[in-house]
Amino acid sequence: MAYLAGMGRSGRQIADEVGVDDPQKVRAVLRNMGTPLLREAGGVELLMVRIERPVAKAISDLADGADLTSEEFAARALTLMCVEERVMLMNLMSETEE
């Protein structure tokens, strides 16, 4: 269960995967183990991606300049690109494929 929690699964998802009928039981066991659920209520998803170290460093440097954590900066940048400037992102992606 701790592994699944670390992968960002919700209490319901973990319960389904391990065959427990009540996600509250899963949450209680994880809480007793000191293992937090990474996924929060309220429509927030955890997105884990692999990136190369130079990209992680660039994100960290940009985040430092904006007085944000790397996670906050990356989340804001993805929101900006994928939601607010979707057409520009799609144009950029199609240019890199050519």
KERO-838380 format. One line per field, with one value per residue (C-alpha): y negated, x negated, z negated; residue in three letters. Coordinates in steps of 0.001 Angstrom, whole numbers. Last residue first. Example, Ala and Ser with C-alpha at 12.3 -4.5 7.8 and 13.67 -1.06 7.14 Angstrom:
KERO-838380
c2	1060,4500
c1	-13670,-12300
c3	-7140,-7800
aa	Ser,Ala
END
This chain:
KERO-838380
c2	-18290,-17016,-20142,-22401,-20339,-20734,-24511,-24861,-22683,-24839,-28066,-26674,-25604,-28954,-29138,-25458,-23392,-26057,-28161,-25154,-23403,-26480,-26869,-23211,-23400,-26532,-25086,-21846,-23663,-25706,-29349,-32611,-33440,-33408,-30202,-28631,-29517,-27936,-24826,-24421,-24751,-22219,-19749,-20213,-19615,-16512,-14869,-14563,-11679,-12625,-12206,-13940,-14143,-15202,-17914,-17659,-18694,-15940,-15535,-12855,-12270,-9980,-10201,-7300,-7539,-3833,-4669,-7135,-4438,-1976,-4599,-5646,-2019,-1451,-4615,-3173,-472,2736,3844,5898,4607,2734,1478,203,-1498,-3233,-4354,-5731,-7631,-6534,-8932,-6429,-6854,-5726,-2635,-1863,-2421,0
c1	-9104,-8178,-9539,-7232,-4148,-4980,-5409,-2065,-387,-1886,-752,2763,2879,1841,4110,4681,1663,-1045,38,1098,-2181,-4157,-2149,-2675,-6378,-6836,-4979,-6987,-10302,-9458,-8699,-10618,-10355,-14137,-14351,-11695,-13646,-16788,-14911,-13204,-16556,-18115,-15288,-15799,-19554,-18800,-16607,-12924,-10811,-7267,-5057,-1703,295,3871,5877,9651,10539,9068,5316,3167,-65,1479,-759,-2689,-3122,-2343,746,1839,1340,3462,6182,6212,6562,9385,11114,10855,13374,13780,10144,8954,5392,5941,9444,8376,5348,7535,10018,7273,5862,2763,-170,-2974,-3986,-516,-938,-4283,-2814,0
c3	38806,35328,33586,35604,34650,30948,31274,33041,30381,27631,29325,29673,26007,24562,21497,20873,21868,21862,18900,16872,17635,16599,13387,12447,13304,11198,8222,8396,8767,5689,6305,5797,9515,9972,7933,10144,13295,11845,10704,14071,15853,13466,14076,17830,17479,15395,18022,17290,16070,15193,12136,12297,9069,9642,7896,8242,4726,2632,2491,4073,2198,-383,-3408,-4934,-8704,-9108,-11174,-8436,-5788,-7756,-8323,-4645,-3544,-6019,-4743,-1208,-2222,-184,-308,2669,2977,6252,5412,1997,3549,6139,3478,1219,4187,6091,6261,6831,3204,2148,4321,2673,-787,0
aa	Glu,Glu,Thr,Glu,Ser,Met,Leu,Asn,Met,Leu,Met,Val,Arg,Glu,Glu,Val,Cys,Met,Leu,Thr,Leu,Ala,Arg,Ala,Ala,Phe,Glu,Glu,Ser,Thr,Leu,Asp,Ala,Gly,Asp,Ala,Leu,Asp,Ser,Ile,Ala,Lys,Ala,Val,Pro,Arg,Glu,Ile,Arg,Val,Met,Leu,Leu,Glu,Val,Gly,Gly,Ala,Glu,Arg,Leu,Leu,Pro,Thr,Gly,Met,Asn,Arg,Leu,Val,Ala,Arg,Val,Lys,Gln,Pro,Asp,Asp,Val,Gly,Val,Glu,Asp,Ala,Ile,Gln,Arg,Gly,Ser,Arg,Gly,Met,Gly,Ala,Leu,Tyr,Ala,Met
END
